[in-house]
Amino acid sequence: MTAINVRLPDSLHQMAKNVATQDHISLNQFIASAVAEKISALTTERYLEERAQRGSKEKFLQAMSMVPNVEPEPFDRL
């Protein structure tokens, strides 16, 4: 593991400590989870952008043409 020093405004530090205490976790664990969550959000967004670039309307329509045109089951209706 790597130790880092992070400078936070006092108000943000206090809020993070309060949330960590309410969740019964250490401040270190809270910050590590927050960083992991942010990395996950950013990498997911990039992944979806890359997938969107590879998509094509023609392939979508071809796949949709294979779906049977039937009414949904009662439990699956809006």
Gaussian input, Z-matrix of N, CA and C with variables (Angstrom, degrees):
# hf/3-21g

backbone

0 1
 N
 C     1     B1
 C     2     B2     1     A1
 N     3     B3     2     A2     1     D1
 C     4     B4     3     A3     2     D2
 C     5     B5     4     A4     3     D3
 N     6     B6     5     A5     4     D4
 C     7     B7     6     A6     5     D5
 C     8     B8     7     A7     6     D6
 N     9     B9     8     A8     7     D7
 C    10    B10     9     A9     8     D8
 C    11    B11    10    A10     9     D9
 N    12    B12    11    A11    10    D10
 C    13    B13    12    A12    11    D11
 C    14    B14    13    A13    12    D12
 N    15    B15    14    A14    13    D13
 C    16    B16    15    A15    14    D14
 C    17    B17    16    A16    15    D15
 N    18    B18    17    A17    16    D16
 C    19    B19    18    A18    17    D17
 C    20    B20    19    A19    18    D18
 N    21    B21    20    A20    19    D19
 C    22    B22    21    A21    20    D20
 C    23    B23    22    A22    21    D21
 N    24    B24    23    A23    22    D22
 C    25    B25    24    A24    23    D23
 C    26    B26    25    A25    24    D24
 N    27    B27    26    A26    25    D25
 C    28    B28    27    A27    26    D26
 C    29    B29    28    A28    27    D27
 N    30    B30    29    A29    28    D28
 C    31    B31    30    A30    29    D29
 C    32    B32    31    A31    30    D30
 N    33    B33    32    A32    31    D31
 C    34    B34    33    A33    32    D32
 C    35    B35    34    A34    33    D33
 N    36    B36    35    A35    34    D34
 C    37    B37    36    A36    35    D35
 C    38    B38    37    A37    36    D36
 N    39    B39    38    A38    37    D37
 C    40    B40    39    A39    38    D38
 C    41    B41    40    A40    39    D39
 N    42    B42    41    A41    40    D40
 C    43    B43    42    A42    41    D41
 C    44    B44    43    A43    42    D42
 N    45    B45    44    A44    43    D43
 C    46    B46    45    A45    44    D44
 C    47    B47    46    A46    45    D45
 N    48    B48    47    A47    46    D46
 C    49    B49    48    A48    47    D47
 C    50    B50    49    A49    48    D48
 N    51    B51    50    A50    49    D49
 C    52    B52    51    A51    50    D50
 C    53    B53    52    A52    51    D51
 N    54    B54    53    A53    52    D52
 C    55    B55    54    A54    53    D53
 C    56    B56    55    A55    54    D54
 N    57    B57    56    A56    55    D55
 C    58    B58    57    A57    56    D56
 C    59    B59    58    A58    57    D57
 N    60    B60    59    A59    58    D58
 C    61    B61    60    A60    59    D59
 C    62    B62    61    A61    60    D60
 N    63    B63    62    A62    61    D61
 C    64    B64    63    A63    62    D62
 C    65    B65    64    A64    63    D63
 N    66    B66    65    A65    64    D64
 C    67    B67    66    A66    65    D65
 C    68    B68    67    A67    66    D66
 N    69    B69    68    A68    67    D67
 C    70    B70    69    A69    68    D68
 C    71    B71    70    A70    69    D69
 N    72    B72    71    A71    70    D70
 C    73    B73    72    A72    71    D71
 C    74    B74    73    A73    72    D72
 N    75    B75    74    A74    73    D73
 C    76    B76    75    A75    74    D74
 C    77    B77    76    A76    75    D75
 N    78    B78    77    A77    76    D76
 C    79    B79    78    A78    77    D77
 C    80    B80    79    A79    78    D78
 N    81    B81    80    A80    79    D79
 C    82    B82    81    A81    80    D80
 C    83    B83    82    A82    81    D81
 N    84    B84    83    A83    82    D82
 C    85    B85    84    A84    83    D83
 C    86    B86    85    A85    84    D84
 N    87    B87    86    A86    85    D85
 C    88    B88    87    A87    86    D86
 C    89    B89    88    A88    87    D87
 N    90    B90    89    A89    88    D88
 C    91    B91    90    A90    89    D89
 C    92    B92    91    A91    90    D90
 N    93    B93    92    A92    91    D91
 C    94    B94    93    A93    92    D92
 C    95    B95    94    A94    93    D93
 N    96    B96    95    A95    94    D94
 C    97    B97    96    A96    95    D95
 C    98    B98    97    A97    96    D96
 N    99    B99    98    A98    97    D97
 C   100   B100    99    A99    98    D98
 C   101   B101   100   A100    99    D99
 N   102   B102   101   A101   100   D100
 C   103   B103   102   A102   101   D101
 C   104   B104   103   A103   102   D102
 N   105   B105   104   A104   103   D103
 C   106   B106   105   A105   104   D104
 C   107   B107   106   A106   105   D105
 N   108   B108   107   A107   106   D106
 C   109   B109   108   A108   107   D107
 C   110   B110   109   A109   108   D108
 N   111   B111   110   A110   109   D109
 C   112   B112   111   A111   110   D110
 C   113   B113   112   A112   111   D111
 N   114   B114   113   A113   112   D112
 C   115   B115   114   A114   113   D113
 C   116   B116   115   A115   114   D114
 N   117   B117   116   A116   115   D115
 C   118   B118   117   A117   116   D116
 C   119   B119   118   A118   117   D117
 N   120   B120   119   A119   118   D118
 C   121   B121   120   A120   119   D119
 C   122   B122   121   A121   120   D120
 N   123   B123   122   A122   121   D121
 C   124   B124   123   A123   122   D122
 C   125   B125   124   A124   123   D123
 N   126   B126   125   A125   124   D124
 C   127   B127   126   A126   125   D125
 C   128   B128   127   A127   126   D126
 N   129   B129   128   A128   127   D127
 C   130   B130   129   A129   128   D128
 C   131   B131   130   A130   129   D129
 N   132   B132   131   A131   130   D130
 C   133   B133   132   A132   131   D131
 C   134   B134   133   A133   132   D132
 N   135   B135   134   A134   133   D133
 C   136   B136   135   A135   134   D134
 C   137   B137   136   A136   135   D135
 N   138   B138   137   A137   136   D136
 C   139   B139   138   A138   137   D137
 C   140   B140   139   A139   138   D138
 N   141   B141   140   A140   139   D139
 C   142   B142   141   A141   140   D140
 C   143   B143   142   A142   141   D141
 N   144   B144   143   A143   142   D142
 C   145   B145   144   A144   143   D143
 C   146   B146   145   A145   144   D144
 N   147   B147   146   A146   145   D145
 C   148   B148   147   A147   146   D146
 C   149   B149   148   A148   147   D147
 N   150   B150   149   A149   148   D148
 C   151   B151   150   A150   149   D149
 C   152   B152   151   A151   150   D150
 N   153   B153   152   A152   151   D151
 C   154   B154   153   A153   152   D152
 C   155   B155   154   A154   153   D153
 N   156   B156   155   A155   154   D154
 C   157   B157   156   A156   155   D155
 C   158   B158   157   A157   156   D156
 N   159   B159   158   A158   157   D157
 C   160   B160   159   A159   158   D158
 C   161   B161   160   A160   159   D159
 N   162   B162   161   A161   160   D160
 C   163   B163   162   A162   161   D161
 C   164   B164   163   A163   162   D162
 N   165   B165   164   A164   163   D163
 C   166   B166   165   A165   164   D164
 C   167   B167   166   A166   165   D165
 N   168   B168   167   A167   166   D166
 C   169   B169   168   A168   167   D167
 C   170   B170   169   A169   168   D168
 N   171   B171   170   A170   169   D169
 C   172   B172   171   A171   170   D170
 C   173   B173   172   A172   171   D171
 N   174   B174   173   A173   172   D172
 C   175   B175   174   A174   173   D173
 C   176   B176   175   A175   174   D174
 N   177   B177   176   A176   175   D175
 C   178   B178   177   A177   176   D176
 C   179   B179   178   A178   177   D177
 N   180   B180   179   A179   178   D178
 C   181   B181   180   A180   179   D179
 C   182   B182   181   A181   180   D180
 N   183   B183   182   A182   181   D181
 C   184   B184   183   A183   182   D182
 C   185   B185   184   A184   183   D183
 N   186   B186   185   A185   184   D184
 C   187   B187   186   A186   185   D185
 C   188   B188   187   A187   186   D186
 N   189   B189   188   A188   187   D187
 C   190   B190   189   A189   188   D188
 C   191   B191   190   A190   189   D189
 N   192   B192   191   A191   190   D190
 C   193   B193   192   A192   191   D191
 C   194   B194   193   A193   192   D192
 N   195   B195   194   A194   193   D193
 C   196   B196   195   A195   194   D194
 C   197   B197   196   A196   195   D195
 N   198   B198   197   A197   196   D196
 C   199   B199   198   A198   197   D197
 C   200   B200   199   A199   198   D198
 N   201   B201   200   A200   199   D199
 C   202   B202   201   A201   200   D200
 C   203   B203   202   A202   201   D201
 N   204   B204   203   A203   202   D202
 C   205   B205   204   A204   203   D203
 C   206   B206   205   A205   204   D204
 N   207   B207   206   A206   205   D205
 C   208   B208   207   A207   206   D206
 C   209   B209   208   A208   207   D207
 N   210   B210   209   A209   208   D208
 C   211   B211   210   A210   209   D209
 C   212   B212   211   A211   210   D210
 N   213   B213   212   A212   211   D211
 C   214   B214   213   A213   212   D212
 C   215   B215   214   A214   213   D213
 N   216   B216   215   A215   214   D214
 C   217   B217   216   A216   215   D215
 C   218   B218   217   A217   216   D216
 N   219   B219   218   A218   217   D217
 C   220   B220   219   A219   218   D218
 C   221   B221   220   A220   219   D219
 N   222   B222   221   A221   220   D220
 C   223   B223   222   A222   221   D221
 C   224   B224   223   A223   222   D222
 N   225   B225   224   A224   223   D223
 C   226   B226   225   A225   224   D224
 C   227   B227   226   A226   225   D225
 N   228   B228   227   A227   226   D226
 C   229   B229   228   A228   227   D227
 C   230   B230   229   A229   228   D228
 N   231   B231   230   A230   229   D229
 C   232   B232   231   A231   230   D230
 C   233   B233   232   A232   231   D231

   B1=1.4457
   B2=1.5098
   B3=1.3201
   B4=1.4529
   B5=1.5180
   B6=1.3085
   B7=1.4614
   B8=1.5195
   B9=1.3410
   B10=1.4579
   B11=1.5213
   B12=1.3108
   B13=1.4578
   B14=1.5147
   B15=1.3133
   B16=1.4528
   B17=1.5205
   B18=1.2986
   B19=1.4588
   B20=1.5236
   B21=1.3232
   B22=1.4602
   B23=1.5219
   B24=1.3180
   B25=1.4699
   B26=1.5314
   B27=1.3204
   B28=1.4675
   B29=1.5264
   B30=1.3387
   B31=1.4646
   B32=1.5329
   B33=1.3246
   B34=1.4641
   B35=1.5274
   B36=1.3260
   B37=1.4621
   B38=1.5273
   B39=1.3200
   B40=1.4659
   B41=1.5254
   B42=1.3251
   B43=1.4685
   B44=1.5219
   B45=1.3312
   B46=1.4611
   B47=1.5259
   B48=1.3365
   B49=1.4640
   B50=1.5239
   B51=1.3247
   B52=1.4653
   B53=1.5313
   B54=1.3285
   B55=1.4646
   B56=1.5266
   B57=1.3225
   B58=1.4673
   B59=1.5211
   B60=1.3007
   B61=1.4675
   B62=1.5185
   B63=1.3346
   B64=1.4673
   B65=1.5286
   B66=1.3316
   B67=1.4612
   B68=1.5243
   B69=1.3256
   B70=1.4684
   B71=1.5252
   B72=1.3278
   B73=1.4561
   B74=1.5198
   B75=1.3177
   B76=1.4669
   B77=1.5288
   B78=1.3128
   B79=1.4616
   B80=1.5241
   B81=1.3142
   B82=1.4625
   B83=1.5291
   B84=1.3136
   B85=1.4626
   B86=1.5208
   B87=1.3183
   B88=1.4626
   B89=1.5248
   B90=1.3274
   B91=1.4643
   B92=1.5279
   B93=1.3236
   B94=1.4642
   B95=1.5304
   B96=1.3201
   B97=1.4638
   B98=1.5263
   B99=1.3197
   B100=1.4636
   B101=1.5247
   B102=1.3211
   B103=1.4619
   B104=1.5267
   B105=1.3234
   B106=1.4666
   B107=1.5257
   B108=1.3130
   B109=1.4604
   B110=1.5295
   B111=1.3133
   B112=1.4647
   B113=1.5247
   B114=1.3248
   B115=1.4676
   B116=1.5234
   B117=1.3128
   B118=1.4601
   B119=1.5270
   B120=1.3164
   B121=1.4655
   B122=1.5205
   B123=1.3194
   B124=1.4606
   B125=1.5242
   B126=1.3247
   B127=1.4648
   B128=1.5243
   B129=1.3056
   B130=1.4649
   B131=1.5195
   B132=1.3175
   B133=1.4620
   B134=1.5325
   B135=1.3171
   B136=1.4666
   B137=1.5244
   B138=1.3296
   B139=1.4612
   B140=1.5285
   B141=1.3235
   B142=1.4578
   B143=1.5261
   B144=1.3218
   B145=1.4664
   B146=1.5296
   B147=1.3363
   B148=1.4604
   B149=1.5243
   B150=1.3182
   B151=1.4657
   B152=1.5223
   B153=1.3268
   B154=1.4621
   B155=1.5262
   B156=1.3154
   B157=1.4633
   B158=1.5255
   B159=1.3301
   B160=1.4639
   B161=1.5253
   B162=1.3216
   B163=1.4565
   B164=1.5188
   B165=1.3216
   B166=1.4643
   B167=1.5211
   B168=1.3153
   B169=1.4594
   B170=1.5269
   B171=1.3187
   B172=1.4608
   B173=1.5328
   B174=1.3264
   B175=1.4697
   B176=1.5247
   B177=1.3333
   B178=1.4619
   B179=1.5248
   B180=1.3250
   B181=1.4646
   B182=1.5236
   B183=1.3227
   B184=1.4671
   B185=1.5279
   B186=1.3245
   B187=1.4699
   B188=1.5213
   B189=1.3264
   B190=1.4578
   B191=1.5262
   B192=1.3196
   B193=1.4705
   B194=1.5341
   B195=1.3183
   B196=1.4643
   B197=1.5260
   B198=1.3277
   B199=1.4691
   B200=1.5260
   B201=1.3339
   B202=1.4731
   B203=1.5247
   B204=1.3173
   B205=1.4633
   B206=1.5329
   B207=1.3282
   B208=1.4658
   B209=1.5256
   B210=1.2992
   B211=1.4512
   B212=1.5320
   B213=1.3332
   B214=1.4736
   B215=1.5276
   B216=1.3142
   B217=1.4567
   B218=1.5358
   B219=1.3256
   B220=1.4757
   B221=1.5315
   B222=1.3278
   B223=1.4672
   B224=1.5117
   B225=1.3365
   B226=1.4511
   B227=1.5302
   B228=1.3147
   B229=1.4574
   B230=1.5180
   B231=1.3188
   B232=1.4723
   B233=1.5015
   A1=109.53
   A2=114.59
   A3=120.84
   A4=109.78
   A5=115.91
   A6=121.53
   A7=108.09
   A8=115.95
   A9=120.48
   A10=108.90
   A11=115.27
   A12=121.37
   A13=107.64
   A14=116.44
   A15=121.49
   A16=108.34
   A17=116.14
   A18=120.73
   A19=108.43
   A20=115.40
   A21=121.56
   A22=109.21
   A23=117.21
   A24=118.24
   A25=108.66
   A26=115.82
   A27=120.11
   A28=111.97
   A29=116.71
   A30=119.56
   A31=111.27
   A32=117.67
   A33=121.26
   A34=110.76
   A35=116.37
   A36=121.23
   A37=109.92
   A38=116.52
   A39=120.25
   A40=111.00
   A41=116.77
   A42=119.76
   A43=110.77
   A44=117.43
   A45=121.04
   A46=110.34
   A47=117.07
   A48=120.36
   A49=110.82
   A50=116.73
   A51=120.68
   A52=111.35
   A53=116.57
   A54=119.84
   A55=110.40
   A56=116.91
   A57=120.31
   A58=110.39
   A59=117.08
   A60=121.11
   A61=110.74
   A62=116.95
   A63=120.75
   A64=111.49
   A65=116.88
   A66=120.96
   A67=112.88
   A68=116.48
   A69=122.22
   A70=112.17
   A71=115.83
   A72=121.39
   A73=108.89
   A74=115.72
   A75=119.40
   A76=109.81
   A77=115.65
   A78=120.98
   A79=109.22
   A80=116.70
   A81=121.05
   A82=110.90
   A83=116.90
   A84=120.95
   A85=110.63
   A86=117.17
   A87=121.00
   A88=111.09
   A89=116.52
   A90=120.58
   A91=110.23
   A92=118.01
   A93=120.93
   A94=110.41
   A95=117.03
   A96=120.58
   A97=111.33
   A98=116.75
   A99=120.66
   A100=110.94
   A101=117.54
   A102=121.27
   A103=109.50
   A104=117.43
   A105=120.98
   A106=110.72
   A107=116.51
   A108=121.16
   A109=110.85
   A110=117.46
   A111=121.45
   A112=110.74
   A113=117.38
   A114=121.27
   A115=109.96
   A116=117.17
   A117=121.50
   A118=110.93
   A119=116.95
   A120=120.63
   A121=111.18
   A122=117.28
   A123=120.59
   A124=112.42
   A125=116.83
   A126=118.50
   A127=111.16
   A128=118.14
   A129=121.27
   A130=109.93
   A131=116.95
   A132=121.12
   A133=110.53
   A134=116.88
   A135=120.32
   A136=111.26
   A137=116.14
   A138=120.66
   A139=110.48
   A140=116.75
   A141=120.09
   A142=111.47
   A143=117.16
   A144=120.46
   A145=110.64
   A146=116.53
   A147=120.48
   A148=111.00
   A149=117.31
   A150=120.85
   A151=110.98
   A152=116.93
   A153=120.85
   A154=110.74
   A155=117.06
   A156=120.72
   A157=111.65
   A158=117.30
   A159=121.30
   A160=112.51
   A161=117.53
   A162=120.88
   A163=112.23
   A164=115.48
   A165=119.53
   A166=109.10
   A167=114.64
   A168=120.02
   A169=110.56
   A170=116.25
   A171=120.25
   A172=111.35
   A173=116.76
   A174=120.27
   A175=111.10
   A176=116.62
   A177=120.57
   A178=109.99
   A179=116.01
   A180=119.60
   A181=111.43
   A182=117.16
   A183=120.71
   A184=110.35
   A185=117.07
   A186=120.58
   A187=110.76
   A188=117.22
   A189=120.31
   A190=111.70
   A191=117.09
   A192=119.98
   A193=111.41
   A194=117.32
   A195=121.01
   A196=112.77
   A197=116.90
   A198=120.88
   A199=107.83
   A200=117.63
   A201=119.15
   A202=111.56
   A203=115.59
   A204=121.37
   A205=108.56
   A206=115.30
   A207=120.98
   A208=109.02
   A209=115.77
   A210=120.97
   A211=109.93
   A212=117.59
   A213=119.32
   A214=111.20
   A215=115.14
   A216=120.04
   A217=108.28
   A218=118.30
   A219=120.69
   A220=113.13
   A221=117.76
   A222=120.09
   A223=112.68
   A224=117.48
   A225=122.10
   A226=113.12
   A227=116.19
   A228=120.87
   A229=111.09
   A230=114.43
   A231=119.82
   A232=110.89
   D1=152.92
   D2=179.84
   D3=-112.91
   D4=136.86
   D5=175.49
   D6=-97.14
   D7=137.30
   D8=176.79
   D9=-132.44
   D10=154.40
   D11=172.63
   D12=-103.51
   D13=129.46
   D14=-179.87
   D15=-123.86
   D16=130.97
   D17=177.16
   D18=-93.65
   D19=121.09
   D20=178.74
   D21=-121.37
   D22=146.37
   D23=170.58
   D24=-59.38
   D25=146.98
   D26=-177.44
   D27=-53.96
   D28=-41.24
   D29=-177.21
   D30=-65.21
   D31=-40.34
   D32=178.80
   D33=-67.86
   D34=-40.09
   D35=177.40
   D36=-60.05
   D37=-46.35
   D38=-178.66
   D39=-64.77
   D40=-41.15
   D41=178.67
   D42=-63.87
   D43=-41.70
   D44=178.72
   D45=-63.17
   D46=-42.87
   D47=177.90
   D48=-61.23
   D49=-42.30
   D50=-179.41
   D51=-63.34
   D52=-45.16
   D53=-179.62
   D54=-65.45
   D55=-42.16
   D56=178.73
   D57=-61.45
   D58=-42.82
   D59=179.03
   D60=-62.89
   D61=-43.86
   D62=178.86
   D63=-62.34
   D64=-33.44
   D65=179.39
   D66=-88.02
   D67=1.45
   D68=179.13
   D69=59.30
   D70=41.63
   D71=175.47
   D72=-130.58
   D73=163.39
   D74=178.70
   D75=-74.30
   D76=158.12
   D77=175.93
   D78=-60.43
   D79=-39.55
   D80=178.17
   D81=-59.05
   D82=-46.60
   D83=-179.87
   D84=-65.25
   D85=-39.26
   D86=178.72
   D87=-61.85
   D88=-46.36
   D89=-178.58
   D90=-67.14
   D91=-40.98
   D92=177.75
   D93=-61.15
   D94=-41.29
   D95=178.34
   D96=-66.67
   D97=-39.02
   D98=179.19
   D99=-64.51
   D100=-41.25
   D101=178.31
   D102=-66.10
   D103=-43.00
   D104=179.15
   D105=-61.88
   D106=-40.72
   D107=179.59
   D108=-64.14
   D109=-42.86
   D110=179.63
   D111=-65.70
   D112=-43.16
   D113=178.18
   D114=-61.76
   D115=-42.38
   D116=178.85
   D117=-61.13
   D118=-44.69
   D119=179.86
   D120=-62.56
   D121=-44.68
   D122=-178.33
   D123=-68.49
   D124=-42.21
   D125=-179.53
   D126=-70.64
   D127=-32.96
   D128=176.53
   D129=-65.18
   D130=-43.48
   D131=179.13
   D132=-60.72
   D133=-44.61
   D134=178.65
   D135=-63.85
   D136=-42.20
   D137=179.04
   D138=-59.88
   D139=-45.73
   D140=-179.16
   D141=-65.79
   D142=-37.25
   D143=176.44
   D144=-62.59
   D145=-43.22
   D146=178.77
   D147=-63.82
   D148=-42.62
   D149=178.40
   D150=-63.56
   D151=-39.82
   D152=179.59
   D153=-62.76
   D154=-36.69
   D155=178.94
   D156=-64.82
   D157=-30.62
   D158=-178.63
   D159=-85.40
   D160=-11.58
   D161=-176.59
   D162=-74.13
   D163=159.69
   D164=175.55
   D165=-143.91
   D166=144.46
   D167=179.80
   D168=-64.14
   D169=-37.17
   D170=-179.09
   D171=-61.71
   D172=-46.17
   D173=179.26
   D174=-64.79
   D175=-37.51
   D176=178.02
   D177=-62.54
   D178=-48.98
   D179=-179.16
   D180=-63.87
   D181=-36.14
   D182=177.31
   D183=-63.42
   D184=-44.59
   D185=178.72
   D186=-64.91
   D187=-41.17
   D188=-179.47
   D189=-67.14
   D190=-28.64
   D191=179.90
   D192=-67.38
   D193=-18.49
   D194=179.93
   D195=-88.29
   D196=-6.90
   D197=179.67
   D198=-82.82
   D199=127.60
   D200=-179.46
   D201=-63.70
   D202=143.64
   D203=-179.95
   D204=-91.53
   D205=79.90
   D206=-179.34
   D207=-128.51
   D208=157.15
   D209=176.49
   D210=-67.99
   D211=143.01
   D212=178.36
   D213=-70.07
   D214=157.70
   D215=175.34
   D216=-60.84
   D217=153.48
   D218=-178.57
   D219=-54.84
   D220=-37.51
   D221=-178.76
   D222=-72.67
   D223=-10.65
   D224=-175.50
   D225=-108.00
   D226=7.90
   D227=-177.65
   D228=-90.22
   D229=152.43
   D230=176.85
   D231=-84.34

